[in-house]
Amino acid sequence: AAAAAASPPPATDPFGLGAPAAAPSAAPCSNGSGAAAPTRFAADLEELFGRIPLEPTALLRLRATFADNDIDGVDALRLLTDADYKELGLSLGVRRKLIAALDPSSATAGA
């Protein structure tokens, strides 16, 4: 008998790791519809959300935008420009409130 060549991993193992593939997550990225599981953000970003004076629905849209664009912490936000925020679809008012909340001097201005 001819030597059998090594058979490829089964179709349920797309990465060749020897284990069945996991089912895809049932929760898609948040889209503001409330159907998806809430996204976990870094503690610094959660704290920032509490400082942005927005209506609850606007805050939900902001959270969904950040989740959909893999913005998970304040460090990521500080890398963005006003033009980036505009490209994300944030209105002028939300952009200004966000930029003010990110400014460390604004946290002590009212104290």
C-alpha positions, 0 to 999 in steps of 0.5 A: 500500500502506498504511504498515505499523505497527511490529510488536511484538517477537517473543514470545521477547523479553518485554522488547522488548530485541531479543534472545531471552529467556534460559532461566530458571535451572535452579538454584532457590533452595536449599532445603537438599535439596542439589539446588540450586547453592550460594548465594554469600553476602557474605564477612562472612556466610561468616565469620559462618557459621564462628563459629556453633557449629551442626551441619553440617545445622543450618548448611545449613538456616540457609544455605538459609533465608537464601538463600530470604529474600534475606539475603546479608550481615551488614548484612541480618542486623543489620536483623532482630530476634529476632521476624524470626528467629523468623518465619523459622523459626529455633529459639530455640537457633539464634537465640541463637547467631546473635545472639551471633555477630553481637555484636561484643563476643562475638568478643573475649570469649574472646580 
